[in-house]
Amino acid sequence: MKIEAECNDPLAYLKLFLTDEVIRKIVAETNRYTGQQQGAPHLRFARTRKWDPVTKNDIWLFLGLVILQGVVGKTVQQWYWSKNQMIVTPFFGTVMPEYRVSLKMKYLHFANNEEFNEATHPAPKLKKIWEVSQMILQHFQQTYAPETDVSIDESLTAYKGRLSWVQYIASKRALFGVKT
């Protein structure tokens, strides 16, 4: 590590990479994208009318809930806010209502769609995440310098959606996925 962080604080390590600059970018682009989408006439009576512009604190809470969803692990997102005694997890409802989380999930954005030019963009297929991923990559490079003995392996992350770089590898547990 090139930078000191408090050893017992996982949030301090996360903030080395997701800096205020990155969070401000996410806030600005999410609010911009929401403004662009709310002008559509079919959304006048949708629950998007309850949208409030996001703040840095909202994004941190949202990211915390998304990380916690990976730890708790339920099949359906709405189950995290369920009041059913068999599957209740009351913490999620105390942090943020389900409709706000699903709206943030719907409108979460990392880049300005109006500034995209396919001819000049360095990675057109990654246009939606390029700016933020480059910011995070820069923070990784400033924060950590690998030692001389580093072991790197490839992995196939399961993915069944539509991407041009999804691969099929018969010998892997997940047959279709993105190679990392």
C-alpha positions as a Markdown table, in Angstrom:
| # | Residue | x | y | z |
|---|---|---|---|---|
| 1 | Met | 0.0 | 0.0 | 0.0 |
| 2 | Lys | 1.3 | 3.4 | -0.9 |
| 3 | Ile | -1.3 | 5.2 | 1.3 |
| 4 | Glu | -2.0 | 4.6 | 4.9 |
| 5 | Ala | -5.6 | 3.6 | 5.9 |
| 6 | Glu | -7.0 | 2.7 | 9.3 |
| 7 | Cys | -6.6 | -1.1 | 9.6 |
| 8 | Asn | -9.9 | -1.8 | 11.4 |
| 9 | Asp | -12.1 | 0.3 | 9.2 |
| 10 | Pro | -13.3 | -1.4 | 5.9 |
| 11 | Leu | -15.0 | 1.9 | 4.9 |
| 12 | Ala | -11.6 | 3.7 | 4.9 |
| 13 | Tyr | -10.3 | 1.1 | 2.4 |
| 14 | Leu | -13.3 | 1.5 | 0.2 |
| 15 | Lys | -13.0 | 5.3 | 0.3 |
| 16 | Leu | -9.4 | 5.0 | -1.1 |
| 17 | Phe | -11.0 | 3.9 | -4.4 |
| 18 | Leu | -14.5 | 5.4 | -4.3 |
| 19 | Thr | -13.3 | 8.9 | -3.5 |
| 20 | Asp | -15.5 | 12.0 | -3.2 |
| 21 | Glu | -14.7 | 12.7 | -6.8 |
| 22 | Val | -16.1 | 9.4 | -8.0 |
| 23 | Ile | -19.2 | 9.7 | -5.8 |
| 24 | Arg | -19.8 | 13.3 | -7.1 |
| 25 | Lys | -19.6 | 12.0 | -10.7 |
| 26 | Ile | -22.1 | 9.2 | -10.0 |
| 27 | Val | -24.5 | 11.7 | -8.2 |
| 28 | Ala | -24.2 | 14.2 | -11.1 |
| 29 | Glu | -24.8 | 11.6 | -13.9 |
| 30 | Thr | -27.6 | 9.9 | -12.0 |
| 31 | Asn | -29.4 | 13.2 | -11.5 |
| 32 | Arg | -28.8 | 14.2 | -15.1 |
| 33 | Tyr | -30.1 | 10.9 | -16.5 |
| 34 | Thr | -33.2 | 11.0 | -14.3 |
| 35 | Gly | -33.9 | 14.5 | -15.5 |
| 36 | Gln | -33.6 | 13.3 | -19.1 |
| 37 | Gln | -35.9 | 10.3 | -18.5 |
| 38 | Gln | -38.6 | 12.1 | -16.5 |
| 39 | Gly | -39.6 | 14.2 | -19.5 |
| 40 | Ala | -41.1 | 11.1 | -21.1 |
| 41 | Pro | -44.9 | 11.3 | -21.3 |
| 42 | His | -45.5 | 7.7 | -20.2 |
| 43 | Leu | -43.8 | 8.4 | -16.8 |
| 44 | Arg | -46.3 | 11.0 | -15.6 |
| 45 | Phe | -48.2 | 8.6 | -13.4 |
| 46 | Ala | -45.3 | 6.2 | -12.6 |
| 47 | Arg | -43.7 | 6.0 | -9.2 |
| 48 | Thr | -40.8 | 8.0 | -10.6 |
| 49 | Arg | -42.8 | 11.0 | -9.5 |
| 50 | Lys | -41.5 | 10.3 | -6.0 |
| 51 | Trp | -38.0 | 10.8 | -7.2 |
| 52 | Asp | -35.8 | 13.2 | -5.2 |
| 53 | Pro | -32.4 | 14.1 | -6.6 |
| 54 | Val | -29.7 | 11.9 | -5.1 |
| 55 | Thr | -27.0 | 13.2 | -2.8 |
| 56 | Lys | -23.6 | 11.8 | -1.9 |
| 57 | Asn | -25.1 | 10.4 | 1.3 |
| 58 | Asp | -27.8 | 8.6 | -0.7 |
| 59 | Ile | -25.3 | 7.0 | -3.0 |
| 60 | Trp | -23.2 | 5.8 | 0.0 |
| 61 | Leu | -26.4 | 4.3 | 1.7 |
| 62 | Phe | -27.4 | 2.7 | -1.6 |
| 63 | Leu | -24.0 | 1.2 | -2.2 |
| 64 | Gly | -24.0 | -0.1 | 1.4 |
| 65 | Leu | -27.3 | -1.8 | 0.9 |
| 66 | Val | -26.2 | -3.3 | -2.4 |
| 67 | Ile | -23.1 | -4.7 | -0.7 |
| 68 | Leu | -25.2 | -6.0 | 2.2 |
| 69 | Gln | -27.6 | -7.7 | -0.3 |
| 70 | Gly | -24.6 | -9.7 | -1.5 |
| 71 | Val | -23.9 | -10.8 | 2.1 |
| 72 | Val | -27.5 | -11.6 | 3.1 |
| 73 | Gly | -28.5 | -13.2 | -0.2 |
| 74 | Lys | -32.2 | -13.4 | -1.1 |
| 75 | Thr | -33.7 | -14.5 | -4.3 |
| 76 | Val | -35.9 | -11.4 | -5.0 |
| 77 | Gln | -34.8 | -7.8 | -4.2 |
| 78 | Gln | -38.2 | -6.9 | -2.7 |
| 79 | Trp | -37.7 | -9.7 | -0.1 |
| 80 | Tyr | -35.1 | -7.6 | 1.7 |
| 81 | Trp | -38.0 | -5.2 | 2.7 |
| 82 | Ser | -40.6 | -8.0 | 3.3 |
| 83 | Lys | -42.5 | -8.0 | 6.5 |
| 84 | Asn | -43.2 | -11.8 | 6.2 |
| 85 | Gln | -41.9 | -13.4 | 9.4 |
| 86 | Met | -40.1 | -16.2 | 7.5 |
| 87 | Ile | -37.9 | -13.8 | 5.5 |
| 88 | Val | -37.9 | -10.5 | 7.4 |
| 89 | Thr | -34.7 | -8.4 | 7.5 |
| 90 | Pro | -35.7 | -5.2 | 9.3 |
| 91 | Phe | -32.4 | -3.4 | 8.8 |
| 92 | Phe | -33.0 | -2.6 | 5.1 |
| 93 | Gly | -36.2 | -0.8 | 5.8 |
| 94 | Thr | -34.6 | 1.4 | 8.5 |
| 95 | Val | -31.9 | 2.6 | 6.1 |
| 96 | Met | -34.0 | 3.3 | 3.0 |
| 97 | Pro | -37.5 | 2.4 | 1.6 |
| 98 | Glu | -37.6 | -0.3 | -1.1 |
| 99 | Tyr | -39.1 | 2.1 | -3.7 |
| 100 | Arg | -36.2 | 4.5 | -3.3 |
| 101 | Val | -33.6 | 1.7 | -3.7 |
| 102 | Ser | -35.3 | 0.4 | -6.8 |
| 103 | Leu | -35.5 | 3.9 | -8.3 |
| 104 | Lys | -31.8 | 4.4 | -7.6 |
| 105 | Met | -31.1 | 1.1 | -9.2 |
| 106 | Lys | -33.2 | 2.1 | -12.2 |
| 107 | Tyr | -31.6 | 5.5 | -12.7 |
| 108 | Leu | -28.0 | 4.8 | -11.5 |
| 109 | His | -25.8 | 6.3 | -14.2 |
| 110 | Phe | -22.0 | 6.8 | -14.6 |
| 111 | Ala | -21.7 | 8.7 | -17.9 |
| 112 | Asn | -23.5 | 11.5 | -19.9 |
| 113 | Asn | -25.2 | 9.8 | -22.8 |
| 114 | Glu | -25.3 | 13.1 | -24.8 |
| 115 | Glu | -21.5 | 13.5 | -24.9 |
| 116 | Phe | -20.8 | 10.0 | -26.4 |
| 117 | Asn | -19.0 | 10.0 | -29.7 |
| 118 | Glu | -18.3 | 6.4 | -31.0 |
| 119 | Ala | -15.6 | 7.6 | -33.4 |
| 120 | Thr | -13.4 | 9.2 | -30.7 |
| 121 | His | -14.2 | 7.1 | -27.6 |
| 122 | Pro | -11.4 | 4.8 | -26.5 |
| 123 | Ala | -13.7 | 1.9 | -25.6 |
| 124 | Pro | -17.2 | 2.3 | -27.1 |
| 125 | Lys | -18.5 | -1.0 | -25.7 |
| 126 | Leu | -17.7 | 0.3 | -22.2 |
| 127 | Lys | -19.2 | 3.7 | -22.8 |
| 128 | Lys | -21.6 | 3.5 | -19.9 |
| 129 | Ile | -19.0 | 2.9 | -17.2 |
| 130 | Trp | -15.8 | 4.1 | -18.9 |
| 131 | Glu | -15.3 | 7.4 | -17.1 |
| 132 | Val | -15.9 | 6.1 | -13.6 |
| 133 | Ser | -13.9 | 2.9 | -14.2 |
| 134 | Gln | -11.0 | 5.0 | -15.3 |
| 135 | Met | -11.2 | 7.2 | -12.2 |
| 136 | Ile | -11.3 | 4.1 | -10.0 |
| 137 | Leu | -8.4 | 2.5 | -11.9 |
| 138 | Gln | -6.4 | 5.6 | -11.4 |
| 139 | His | -7.1 | 5.5 | -7.6 |
| 140 | Phe | -6.0 | 1.8 | -7.6 |
| 141 | Gln | -2.7 | 2.7 | -9.3 |
| 142 | Gln | -2.1 | 5.6 | -6.8 |
| 143 | Thr | -2.9 | 3.4 | -3.8 |
| 144 | Tyr | -1.3 | 0.0 | -4.4 |
| 145 | Ala | 1.9 | -1.1 | -6.0 |
| 146 | Pro | 2.1 | -4.9 | -6.4 |
| 147 | Glu | 5.1 | -6.8 | -5.2 |
| 148 | Thr | 7.4 | -8.7 | -7.5 |
| 149 | Asp | 5.8 | -12.1 | -6.9 |
| 150 | Val | 2.2 | -11.8 | -8.1 |
| 151 | Ser | 0.0 | -14.7 | -9.2 |
| 152 | Ile | -2.7 | -13.9 | -11.7 |
| 153 | Asp | -5.3 | -16.3 | -12.9 |
| 154 | Glu | -8.3 | -16.0 | -15.2 |
| 155 | Ser | -11.8 | -16.6 | -14.2 |
| 156 | Leu | -15.1 | -17.0 | -16.1 |
| 157 | Thr | -17.9 | -14.9 | -14.4 |
| 158 | Ala | -21.3 | -16.4 | -15.2 |
| 159 | Tyr | -23.3 | -14.2 | -17.5 |
| 160 | Lys | -26.3 | -15.0 | -19.7 |
| 161 | Gly | -27.2 | -11.6 | -20.9 |
| 162 | Arg | -26.4 | -10.0 | -24.3 |
| 163 | Leu | -22.8 | -8.8 | -24.6 |
| 164 | Ser | -20.5 | -9.2 | -27.6 |
| 165 | Trp | -17.7 | -10.5 | -25.4 |
| 166 | Val | -19.6 | -13.3 | -23.6 |
| 167 | Gln | -17.6 | -16.5 | -24.1 |
| 168 | Tyr | -18.4 | -20.2 | -24.1 |
| 169 | Ile | -15.9 | -22.4 | -22.4 |
| 170 | Ala | -17.1 | -26.1 | -22.0 |
| 171 | Ser | -14.5 | -26.9 | -19.3 |
| 172 | Lys | -15.6 | -24.2 | -16.9 |
| 173 | Arg | -18.4 | -24.6 | -14.3 |
| 174 | Ala | -20.2 | -21.6 | -15.7 |
| 175 | Leu | -20.3 | -22.4 | -19.4 |
| 176 | Phe | -21.2 | -18.8 | -20.6 |
| 177 | Gly | -19.7 | -15.8 | -19.1 |
| 178 | Val | -17.2 | -12.9 | -19.1 |
| 179 | Lys | -13.6 | -13.8 | -18.8 |
| 180 | Thr | -11.7 | -11.8 | -16.2 |
